Amino acid sequence: MPRSRYDQLVEAGIFGPDDRIELLDGLLVAQEPQGERHATVVGLVRAALEKAFGGARADAERDRQRPEQRLRSACIDLKIDLKTLTRP
């Protein structure tokens, strides 16, 4: 299904904001519900990404690192286990 057809269905009210579907490669796919573990992982990843790449203060050491080094350093600083994406 083309994106334009999907948009027409949304405009016609067939799909609403509470419908958990997405258009992937032209197919309508039901989104899986987000459980507590998923929400926790999303929060940890967001915190690590913000620490690695965001923030208002300039960090000269951080800015010299490659992106994957920044993310690894942020996970270590935040005590996030890189294999399980959880905190001990």
N, CA, C and O atoms as a printed pandas DataFrame, in Angstrom:
     atom_number atom_name residue_name chain_id  residue_number  x_coord  y_coord  z_coord
0              1         N          MET        A               1    0.851   -1.170    0.000
1              2        CA          MET        A               1    0.000    0.000    0.000
2              3         C          MET        A               1    0.905    1.245    0.000
3              4         O          MET        A               1    1.826    1.344    0.811
4              5         N          PRO        A               2    0.646    2.166   -0.888
5              6        CA          PRO        A               2    1.447    3.401   -0.890
6              7         C          PRO        A               2    1.100    4.296    0.301
7              8         O          PRO        A               2    0.010    4.209    0.866
8              9         N          ARG        A               3    2.035    5.142    0.661
9             10        CA          ARG        A               3    1.845    6.049    1.796
10            11         C          ARG        A               3    0.630    6.944    1.576
11            12         O          ARG        A               3   -0.099    7.242    2.522
12            13         N          SER        A               4    0.410    7.371    0.348
13            14        CA          SER        A               4   -0.726    8.257    0.060
14            15         C          SER        A               4   -2.057    7.573    0.399
15            16         O          SER        A               4   -2.976    8.218    0.904
16            17         N          ARG        A               5   -2.159    6.270    0.120
17            18        CA          ARG        A               5   -3.397    5.532    0.435
18            19         C          ARG        A               5   -3.562    5.408    1.947
19            20         O          ARG        A               5   -4.666    5.566    2.467
20            21         N          TYR        A               6   -2.485    5.130    2.641
21            22        CA          TYR        A               6   -2.522    5.055    4.102
22            23         C          TYR        A               6   -2.996    6.386    4.681
23            24         O          TYR        A               6   -3.851    6.411    5.567
24            25         N          ASP        A               7   -2.440    7.493    4.181
25            26        CA          ASP        A               7   -2.838    8.820    4.654
26            27         C          ASP        A               7   -4.322    9.079    4.402
27            28         O          ASP        A               7   -4.991    9.698    5.230
28            29         N          GLN        A               8   -4.849    8.605    3.254
29            30        CA          GLN        A               8   -6.275    8.757    2.960
30            31         C          GLN        A               8   -7.119    7.995    3.979
31            32         O          GLN        A               8   -8.160    8.487    4.415
32            33         N          LEU        A               9   -6.679    6.806    4.357
33            34        CA          LEU        A               9   -7.407    6.004    5.342
34            35         C          LEU        A               9   -7.418    6.687    6.711
35            36         O          LEU        A               9   -8.419    6.649    7.427
36            37         N          VAL        A              10   -6.303    7.303    7.059
37            38        CA          VAL        A              10   -6.232    8.045    8.324
38            39         C          VAL        A              10   -7.175    9.238    8.275
39            40         O          VAL        A              10   -7.931    9.471    9.218
40            41         N          GLU        A              11   -7.135    9.996    7.176
41            42        CA          GLU        A              11   -8.002   11.170    7.031
42            43         C          GLU        A              11   -9.479   10.788    7.040
43            44         O          GLU        A              11  -10.315   11.557    7.513
44            45         N          ALA        A              12   -9.805    9.607    6.521
45            46        CA          ALA        A              12  -11.197    9.144    6.487
46            47         C          ALA        A              12  -11.651    8.611    7.848
47            48         O          ALA        A              12  -12.827    8.297    8.033
48            49         N          GLY        A              13  -10.727    8.513    8.788
49            50        CA          GLY        A              13  -11.087    8.048   10.123
50            51         C          GLY        A              13  -11.045    6.538   10.292
51            52         O          GLY        A              13  -11.478    6.013   11.318
52            53         N          ILE        A              14  -10.528    5.842    9.296
53            54        CA          ILE        A              14  -10.417    4.378    9.394
54            55         C          ILE        A              14   -9.423    4.018   10.497
55            56         O          ILE        A              14   -9.660    3.101   11.283
56            57         N          PHE        A              15   -8.324    4.740   10.546
57            58        CA          PHE        A              15   -7.310    4.556   11.592
58            59         C          PHE        A              15   -7.242    5.831   12.406
59            60         O          PHE        A              15   -7.209    6.930   11.851
60            61         N          GLY        A              16   -7.223    5.687   13.707
61            62        CA          GLY        A              16   -7.130    6.842   14.598
62            63         C          GLY        A              16   -5.814    6.853   15.343
63            64         O          GLY        A              16   -4.994    5.949   15.184
64            65         N          PRO        A              17   -5.609    7.885   16.164
65            66        CA          PRO        A              17   -4.344    8.022   16.883
66            67         C          PRO        A              17   -4.104    6.903   17.898
67            68         O          PRO        A              17   -2.959    6.655   18.276
68            69         N          ASP        A              18   -5.164    6.226   18.342
69            70        CA          ASP        A              18   -4.988    5.148   19.311
70            71         C          ASP        A              18   -4.757    3.789   18.660
71            72         O          ASP        A              18   -4.462    2.815   19.353
72            73         N          ASP        A              19   -4.887    3.712   17.337
73            74        CA          ASP        A              19   -4.635    2.454   16.638
74            75         C          ASP        A              19   -3.136    2.202   16.591
75            76         O          ASP        A              19   -2.356    3.076   16.210
76            77         N          ARG        A              20   -2.747    1.003   16.981
77            78        CA          ARG        A              20   -1.325    0.661   17.042
78            79         C          ARG        A              20   -0.921   -0.080   15.768
79            80         O          ARG        A              20   -0.680   -1.287   15.776
80            81         N          ILE        A              21   -0.855    0.678   14.682
81            82        CA          ILE        A              21   -0.431    0.124   13.396
82            83         C          ILE        A              21    0.607    1.041   12.797
83            84         O          ILE        A              21    0.694    2.221   13.134
84            85         N          GLU        A              22    1.391    0.476   11.905
85            86        CA          GLU        A              22    2.361    1.291   11.175
86            87         C          GLU        A              22    2.484    0.745    9.765
87            88         O          GLU        A              22    2.148   -0.409    9.503
88            89         N          LEU        A              23    2.964    1.574    8.871
89            90        CA          LEU        A              23    3.157    1.196    7.475
90            91         C          LEU        A              23    4.638    0.910    7.277
91            92         O          LEU        A              23    5.470    1.814    7.361
92            93         N          LEU        A              24    4.965   -0.359    7.014
93            94        CA          LEU        A              24    6.356   -0.765    6.801
94            95         C          LEU        A              24    6.490   -1.409    5.425
95            96         O          LEU        A              24    5.888   -2.448    5.154
96            97         N          ASP        A              25    7.269   -0.793    4.575
97            98        CA          ASP        A              25    7.476   -1.310    3.212
98            99         C          ASP        A              25    6.166   -1.617    2.510
99           100         O          ASP        A              25    6.051   -2.619    1.804
100          101         N          GLY        A              26    5.181   -0.755    2.703
101          102        CA          GLY        A              26    3.908   -0.906    2.021
102          103         C          GLY        A              26    2.924   -1.848    2.690
103          104         O          GLY        A              26    1.829   -2.064    2.172
104          105         N          LEU        A              27    3.294   -2.412    3.829
105          106        CA          LEU        A              27    2.417   -3.337    4.538
106          107         C          LEU        A              27    1.947   -2.713    5.842
107          108         O          LEU        A              27    2.721   -2.056    6.538
108          109         N          LEU        A              28    0.672   -2.919    6.172
109          110        CA          LEU        A              28    0.164   -2.489    7.472
110          111         C          LEU        A              28    0.562   -3.545    8.505
111          112         O          LEU        A              28    0.272   -4.730    8.338
112          113         N          VAL        A              29    1.223   -3.104    9.563
113          114        CA          VAL        A              29    1.728   -4.024   10.578
114          115         C          VAL        A              29    1.220   -3.567   11.935
115          116         O          VAL        A              29    1.285   -2.383   12.267
116          117         N          ALA        A              30    0.712   -4.515   12.721
117          118        CA          ALA        A              30    0.267   -4.199   14.086
118          119         C          ALA        A              30    1.502   -4.012   14.965
119          120         O          ALA        A              30    2.408   -4.846   14.956
120          121         N          GLN        A              31    1.536   -2.925   15.717
121          122        CA          GLN        A              31    2.644   -2.682   16.635
122          123         C          GLN        A              31    2.446   -3.525   17.885
123          124         O          GLN        A              31    1.332   -3.669   18.389
124          125         N          GLU        A              32    3.530   -4.069   18.366
125          126        CA          GLU        A              32    3.484   -4.844   19.595
126          127         C          GLU        A              32    3.300   -3.901   20.778
127          128         O          GLU        A              32    3.824   -2.787   20.777
128          129         N          PRO        A              33    2.560   -4.345   21.782
129          130        CA          PRO        A              33    2.411   -3.488   22.965
130          131         C          PRO        A              33    3.742   -3.329   23.689
131          132         O          PRO        A              33    4.568   -4.241   23.704
132          133         N          GLN        A              34    3.933   -2.167   24.284
133          134        CA          GLN        A              34    5.156   -1.904   25.027
134          135         C          GLN        A              34    4.960   -2.315   26.479
135          136         O          GLN        A              34    4.102   -1.777   27.180
136          137         N          GLY        A              35    5.751   -3.257   26.912
137          138        CA          GLY        A              35    5.696   -3.690   28.296
138          139         C          GLY        A              35    6.622   -2.859   29.164
139          140         O          GLY        A              35    7.277   -1.930   28.691
140          141         N          GLU        A              36    6.666   -3.204   30.432
141          142        CA          GLU        A              36    7.503   -2.472   31.385
142          143         C          GLU        A              36    8.980   -2.584   31.030
143          144         O          GLU        A              36    9.718   -1.603   31.120
144          145         N          ARG        A              37    9.415   -3.780   30.625
145          146        CA          ARG        A              37   10.830   -3.966   30.270
146          147         C          ARG        A              37   11.191   -3.103   29.063
147          148         O          ARG        A              37   12.250   -2.476   29.043
148          149         N          HIS        A              38   10.325   -3.069   28.070
149          150        CA          HIS        A              38   10.581   -2.259   26.877
150          151         C          HIS        A              38   10.693   -0.784   27.252
151          152         O          HIS        A              38   11.606   -0.092   26.801
152          153         N          ALA        A              39    9.775   -0.312   28.069
153          154        CA          ALA        A              39    9.800    1.093   28.488
154          155         C          ALA        A              39   11.084    1.405   29.253
155          156         O          ALA        A              39   11.662    2.479   29.084
156          157         N          THR        A              40   11.532    0.471   30.092
157          158        CA          THR        A              40   12.774    0.667   30.846
158          159         C          THR        A              40   13.969    0.761   29.909
159          160         O          THR        A              40   14.821    1.637   30.061
160          161         N          VAL        A              41   14.029   -0.147   28.939
161          162        CA          VAL        A              41   15.137   -0.147   27.979
162          163         C          VAL        A              41   15.135    1.136   27.161
163          164         O          VAL        A              41   16.193    1.723   26.931
164          165         N          VAL        A              42   13.964    1.578   26.720
165          166        CA          VAL        A              42   13.880    2.828   25.954
166          167         C          VAL        A              42   14.406    3.992   26.790
167          168         O          VAL        A              42   15.150    4.834   26.286
168          169         N          GLY        A              43   14.024    4.042   28.059
169          170        CA          GLY        A              43   14.507    5.110   28.937
170          171         C          GLY        A              43   16.011    5.066   29.135
171          172         O          GLY        A              43   16.670    6.106   29.123
172          173         N          LEU        A              44   16.564    3.868   29.318
173          174        CA          LEU        A              44   18.011    3.732   29.495
174          175         C          LEU        A              44   18.764    4.125   28.229
175          176         O          LEU        A              44   19.785    4.809   28.291
176          177         N          VAL        A              45   18.255    3.690   27.088
177          178        CA          VAL        A              45   18.911    4.041   25.823
178          179         C          VAL        A              45   18.840    5.544   25.592
179          180         O          VAL        A              45   19.815    6.158   25.159
180          181         N          ARG        A              46   17.676    6.140   25.882
181          182        CA          ARG        A              46   17.539    7.596   25.723
182          183         C          ARG        A              46   18.550    8.325   26.612
183          184         O          ARG        A              46   19.206    9.266   26.166
184          185         N          ALA        A              47   18.675    7.891   27.866
185          186        CA          ALA        A              47   19.620    8.527   28.789
186          187         C          ALA        A              47   21.056    8.385   28.277
187          188         O          ALA        A              47   21.837    9.335   28.335
188          189         N          ALA        A              48   21.396    7.198   27.778
189          190        CA          ALA        A              48   22.748    6.980   27.266
190          191         C          ALA        A              48   23.019    7.839   26.035
191          192         O          ALA        A              48   24.097    8.421   25.905
192          193         N          LEU        A              49   22.038    7.920   25.127
193          194        CA          LEU        A              49   22.219    8.738   23.932
194          195         C          LEU        A              49   22.342   10.219   24.275
195          196         O          LEU        A              49   23.162   10.929   23.694
196          197         N          GLU        A              50   21.523   10.682   25.224
197          198        CA          GLU        A              50   21.615   12.087   25.625
198          199         C          GLU        A              50   22.962   12.367   26.269
199          200         O          GLU        A              50   23.563   13.414   26.026
200          201         N          LYS        A              51   23.438   11.438   27.088
201          202        CA          LYS        A              51   24.730   11.634   27.733
202          203         C          LYS        A              51   25.855   11.603   26.707
203          204         O          LYS        A              51   26.806   12.380   26.797
204          205         N          ALA        A              52   25.744   10.702   25.730
205          206        CA          ALA        A              52   26.798   10.547   24.730
206          207         C          ALA        A              52   26.822   11.667   23.701
207          208         O          ALA        A              52   27.894   12.114   23.295
208          209         N          PHE        A              53   25.649   12.123   23.278
209          210        CA          PHE        A              53   25.611   13.053   22.148
210          211         C          PHE        A              53   24.942   14.388   22.438
211          212         O          PHE        A              53   25.102   15.338   21.671
212          213         N          GLY        A              54   24.199   14.472   23.529
213          214        CA          GLY        A              54   23.462   15.698   23.810
214          215         C          GLY        A              54   24.075   16.448   24.966
215          216         O          GLY        A              54   25.226   16.229   25.343
216          217         N          GLY        A              55   23.288   17.325   25.510
217          218        CA          GLY        A              55   23.745   18.089   26.667
218          219         C          GLY        A              55   24.239   19.460   26.280
219          220         O          GLY        A              55   24.747   19.675   25.179
220          221         N          ALA        A              56   24.083   20.359   27.184
221          222        CA          ALA        A              56   24.439   21.755   26.907
222          223         C          ALA        A              56   25.924   22.024   27.086
223          224         O          ALA        A              56   26.489   22.879   26.404
224          225         N          ARG        A              57   26.560   21.298   28.003
225          226        CA          ARG        A              57   27.966   21.627   28.257
226          227         C          ARG        A              57   28.870   20.919   27.261
227          228         O          ARG        A              57   28.617   19.781   26.865
228          229         N          ALA        A              58   29.915   21.605   26.870
229          230        CA          ALA        A              58   30.879   21.014   25.947
230          231         C          ALA        A              58   31.836   20.129   26.738
231          232         O          ALA        A              58   32.301   20.512   27.811
232          233         N          ASP        A              59   32.123   18.963   26.213
233          234        CA          ASP        A              59   33.047   18.046   26.841
234          235         C          ASP        A              59   34.100   17.699   25.797
235          236         O          ASP        A              59   33.834   16.934   24.870
236          237         N          ALA        A              60   35.304   18.266   25.949
237          238        CA          ALA        A              60   36.339   18.104   24.939
238          239         C          ALA        A              60   36.712   16.639   24.744
239          240         O          ALA        A              60   36.907   16.198   23.612
240          241         N          GLU        A              61   36.814   15.875   25.843
241          242        CA          GLU        A              61   37.178   14.460   25.717
242          243         C          GLU        A              61   36.089   13.702   24.959
243          244         O          GLU        A              61   36.387   12.889   24.084
244          245         N          ARG        A              62   34.832   13.969   25.296
245          246        CA          ARG        A              62   33.724   13.302   24.624
246          247         C          ARG        A              62   33.713   13.636   23.140
247          248         O          ARG        A              62   33.470   12.763   22.307
248          249         N          ASP        A              63   33.974   14.885   22.810
249          250        CA          ASP        A              63   33.904   15.313   21.416
250          251         C          ASP        A              63   35.007   14.703   20.551
251          252         O          ASP        A              63   34.880   14.657   19.327
252          253         N          ARG        A              64   36.089   14.234   21.181
253          254        CA          ARG        A              64   37.171   13.596   20.416
254          255         C          ARG        A              64   36.874   12.122   20.144
255          256         O          ARG        A              64   37.528   11.510   19.300
256          257         N          GLN        A              65   35.920   11.557   20.831
257          258        CA          GLN        A              65   35.611   10.140   20.678
258          259         C          GLN        A              65   34.731    9.876   19.462
259          260         O          GLN        A              65   33.961   10.736   19.033
260          261         N          ARG        A              66   34.861    8.677   18.920
261          262        CA          ARG        A              66   33.961    8.242   17.856
262          263         C          ARG        A              66   32.592    7.970   18.469
263          264         O          ARG        A              66   32.503    7.726   19.672
264          265         N          PRO        A              67   31.516    8.006   17.669
265          266        CA          PRO        A              67   30.161    7.817   18.216
266          267         C          PRO        A              67   29.993    6.546   19.047
267          268         O          PRO        A              67   29.373    6.579   20.110
268          269         N          GLU        A              68   30.550    5.411   18.562
269          270        CA          GLU        A              68   30.372    4.181   19.326
270          271         C          GLU        A              68   31.130    4.227   20.651
271          272         O          GLU        A              68   30.698    3.618   21.630
272          273         N          GLN        A              69   32.259    4.945   20.692
273          274        CA          GLN        A              69   32.983    5.118   21.950
274          275         C          GLN        A              69   32.181    6.003   22.903
275          276         O          GLN        A              69   32.142    5.751   24.107
276          277         N          ARG        A              70   31.546    7.031   22.362
277          278        CA          ARG        A              70   30.724    7.912   23.196
278          279         C          ARG        A              70   29.595    7.135   23.856
279          280         O          ARG        A              70   29.343    7.280   25.053
280          281         N          LEU        A              71   28.915    6.305   23.062
281          282        CA          LEU        A              71   27.789    5.548   23.594
282          283         C          LEU        A              71   28.262    4.545   24.643
283          284         O          LEU        A              71   27.628    4.406   25.689
284          285         N          ARG        A              72   29.362    3.849   24.381
285          286        CA          ARG        A              72   29.900    2.897   25.349
286          287         C          ARG        A              72   30.273    3.620   26.653
287          288         O          ARG        A              72   29.966    3.135   27.742
288          289         N          SER        A              73   30.927    4.766   26.541
289          290        CA          SER        A              73   31.301    5.533   27.735
290          291         C          SER        A              73   30.073    5.981   28.520
291          292         O          SER        A              73   30.057    5.922   29.750
292          293         N          ALA        A              74   29.049    6.429   27.801
293          294        CA          ALA        A              74   27.825    6.871   28.473
294          295         C          ALA        A              74   27.161    5.718   29.197
295          296         O          ALA        A              74   26.682    5.889   30.318
296          297         N          CYS        A              75   27.123    4.538   28.577
297          298        CA          CYS        A              75   26.517    3.366   29.229
298          299         C          CYS        A              75   27.294    2.987   30.483
299          300         O          CYS        A              75   26.701    2.633   31.502
300          301         N          ILE        A              76   28.605    3.061   30.410
301          302        CA          ILE        A              76   29.421    2.743   31.584
302          303         C          ILE        A              76   29.162    3.765   32.678
303          304         O          ILE        A              76   28.991    3.392   33.838
304          305         N          ASP        A              77   29.131    5.044   32.335
305          306        CA          ASP        A              77   28.870    6.102   33.326
306          307         C          ASP        A              77   27.507    5.927   33.980
307          308         O          ASP        A              77   27.353    6.165   35.178
308          309         N          LEU        A              78   26.517    5.511   33.196
309          310        CA          LEU        A              78   25.160    5.344   33.709
310          311         C          LEU        A              78   24.932    3.955   34.312
311          312         O          LEU        A              78   23.828    3.626   34.746
312          313         N          LYS        A              79   26.007    3.141   34.330
313          314        CA          LYS        A              79   25.939    1.776   34.876
314          315         C          LYS        A              79   24.889    0.920   34.153
315          316         O          LYS        A              79   24.120    0.191   34.780
316          317         N          ILE        A              80   24.881    1.027   32.827
317          318        CA          ILE        A              80   23.987    0.235   31.997
318          319         C          ILE        A              80   24.779   -0.943   31.442
319          320         O          ILE        A              80   25.824   -0.752   30.820
320          321         N          ASP        A              81   24.286   -2.158   31.664
321          322        CA          ASP        A              81   24.924   -3.354   31.126
322          323         C          ASP        A              81   24.701   -3.368   29.616
323          324         O          ASP        A              81   23.558   -3.393   29.158
324          325         N          LEU        A              82   25.775   -3.352   28.849
325          326        CA          LEU        A              82   25.660   -3.243   27.394
326          327         C          LEU        A              82   25.070   -4.496   26.748
327          328         O          LEU        A              82   24.532   -4.419   25.644
328          329         N          LYS        A              83   25.161   -5.645   27.415
329          330        CA          LYS        A              83   24.618   -6.876   26.837
330          331         C          LYS        A              83   23.129   -7.017   27.084
331          332         O          LYS        A              83   22.406   -7.534   26.233
332          333         N          THR        A              84   22.663   -6.564   28.236
333          334        CA          THR        A              84   21.253   -6.746   28.564
334          335         C          THR        A              84   20.461   -5.438   28.581
335          336         O          THR        A              84   19.235   -5.451   28.697
336          337         N          LEU        A              85   21.162   -4.314   28.464
337          338        CA          LEU        A              85   20.542   -2.986   28.536
338          339         C          LEU        A              85   19.715   -2.819   29.802
339          340         O          LEU        A              85   18.592   -2.317   29.771
340          341         N          THR        A              86   20.293   -3.249   30.912
341          342        CA          THR        A              86   19.659   -3.075   32.208
342          343         C          THR        A              86   20.681   -2.520   33.179
343          344         O          THR        A              86   21.885   -2.537   32.926
344          345         N          ARG        A              87   20.175   -2.034   34.283
345          346        CA          ARG        A              87   21.058   -1.584   35.357
346          347         C          ARG        A              87   21.125   -2.673   36.412
347          348         O          ARG        A              87   20.128   -3.344   36.680
348          349         N          PRO        A              88   22.313   -2.856   37.021
349          350        CA          PRO        A              88   22.426   -3.887   38.058
350          351         C          PRO        A              88   21.612   -3.547   39.289
351          352         O          PRO        A              88   21.601   -4.313   40.253
